[in-house]
Amino acid sequence: MDHDPWRIDETLSAPALRRRLARQTCVGLTLLWHPDRSRIGAQAALIAKPGEVFPLNRLAPMFFDPAARPSAKAGQPLMDRSVSRTPIGLTLNRDGGVLLKFPTAVCWFETTAGSQPVR
């Protein structure tokens, strides 16, 4: 394999750190809409292990503005009254997918498959 100077992980990281980072998975969330338009584009990075549950609600996780200077990187939760304080759980599956766990008391819907209701 040729050495590529543009691959920072090969030139700046210690081999042990590279191996540890390779085993981690990051679930990224990006704000596509927010009542405060300056928040649009803010991102949250969740370092996940399979089976670990992350809450998504009005108070968590912290979203950071990727364009902000490093010294100004103070994260903020969603903090929108229209978003519930009761969290939706984000869980990483072993295959790399994300499972959403909705609280049963908060989320309920019904649809039909043929003529039978499906819950």
C-alpha positions as CSV (number, residue, x, y, z in Angstrom):
1,M,0.0,0.0,0.0
2,D,1.4,3.4,-1.0
3,H,1.9,6.0,1.6
4,D,-0.6,8.8,1.1
5,P,0.5,12.1,2.9
6,W,-3.1,13.4,2.8
7,R,-4.4,10.6,5.1
8,I,-3.9,12.2,8.4
9,D,-4.7,9.0,10.4
10,E,-1.6,7.3,8.9
11,T,0.7,10.2,9.5
12,L,-0.3,11.7,12.8
13,S,-2.0,8.9,14.9
14,A,-0.2,6.3,16.9
15,P,-0.9,2.7,15.7
16,A,-2.6,1.8,19.0
17,L,-4.9,4.9,18.7
18,R,-5.8,4.0,15.1
19,R,-6.8,0.5,16.2
20,R,-8.9,1.8,19.0
21,L,-10.6,4.3,16.8
22,A,-11.2,1.7,14.1
23,R,-13.3,-0.3,16.6
24,Q,-15.5,2.7,17.4
25,T,-18.6,3.8,15.5
26,C,-19.8,7.4,15.4
27,V,-23.4,8.2,14.9
28,G,-23.7,11.7,13.5
29,L,-26.8,13.9,13.8
30,T,-27.2,17.2,11.9
31,L,-29.9,19.8,12.6
32,L,-31.7,20.3,9.3
33,W,-34.3,22.7,10.8
34,H,-34.5,24.7,14.0
35,P,-36.6,27.8,15.0
36,D,-33.3,29.6,15.6
37,R,-31.9,29.5,12.0
38,S,-28.3,30.1,13.3
39,R,-28.5,26.5,14.7
40,I,-29.2,24.9,11.4
41,G,-26.2,22.7,10.4
42,A,-25.1,22.1,14.0
43,Q,-23.9,18.6,14.6
44,A,-23.8,16.0,17.4
45,A,-21.4,13.1,17.3
46,L,-22.2,10.1,19.4
47,I,-19.4,7.6,19.9
48,A,-21.4,4.4,20.1
49,K,-20.9,0.8,21.2
50,P,-23.5,-1.8,20.0
51,G,-26.4,-1.9,22.4
52,E,-25.6,1.5,24.0
53,V,-28.7,3.8,24.1
54,F,-28.3,7.5,23.5
55,P,-31.2,9.8,24.4
56,L,-32.6,12.3,21.8
57,N,-34.8,14.9,23.4
58,R,-35.0,18.6,24.1
59,L,-32.0,18.4,26.5
60,A,-29.7,15.9,24.8
61,P,-27.4,15.4,23.0
62,M,-25.3,18.5,22.7
63,F,-25.1,20.0,19.2
64,F,-22.0,21.9,18.1
65,D,-21.5,24.5,15.3
66,P,-18.9,23.0,13.0
67,A,-18.0,26.4,11.7
68,A,-17.3,27.9,15.2
69,R,-13.7,28.5,16.3
70,P,-12.4,25.8,18.6
71,S,-12.3,28.2,21.6
72,A,-16.0,29.0,21.0
73,K,-17.2,25.4,20.8
74,A,-19.9,25.4,23.5
75,G,-22.5,22.8,22.6
76,Q,-26.2,23.3,23.0
77,P,-29.1,20.9,23.2
78,L,-32.1,21.4,21.0
79,M,-33.9,23.5,23.6
80,D,-37.1,23.8,21.6
81,R,-40.4,23.6,23.5
82,S,-42.0,21.6,20.7
83,V,-39.5,18.7,21.3
84,S,-40.4,16.5,24.2
85,R,-38.3,16.0,27.3
86,T,-39.1,12.3,27.1
87,P,-36.3,10.8,25.1
88,I,-36.3,8.7,22.0
89,G,-33.5,6.1,22.3
90,L,-30.9,5.7,19.6
91,T,-29.2,2.3,19.7
92,L,-26.4,1.1,17.4
93,N,-27.0,-2.4,16.0
94,R,-24.1,-4.8,15.5
95,D,-24.5,-4.4,11.7
96,G,-24.0,-0.6,12.0
97,G,-27.7,0.4,11.7
98,V,-29.4,2.6,14.2
99,L,-32.5,1.5,16.0
100,L,-35.0,4.1,17.3
101,K,-36.8,3.2,20.5
102,F,-39.9,5.3,21.0
103,P,-41.5,5.6,24.5
104,T,-44.8,3.7,24.3
105,A,-46.7,6.3,26.4
106,V,-45.6,9.1,23.9
107,C,-45.8,7.5,20.5
108,W,-48.7,5.5,19.2
109,F,-49.9,5.2,15.6
110,E,-52.3,2.9,13.7
111,T,-52.3,2.1,10.0
112,T,-54.1,-0.6,8.0
113,A,-52.7,-3.5,6.1
114,G,-55.5,-4.7,3.9
115,S,-58.5,-4.3,6.2
116,Q,-56.7,-5.2,9.4
117,P,-55.4,-2.5,11.8
118,V,-51.7,-2.7,12.5
119,R,-50.3,-1.3,15.7
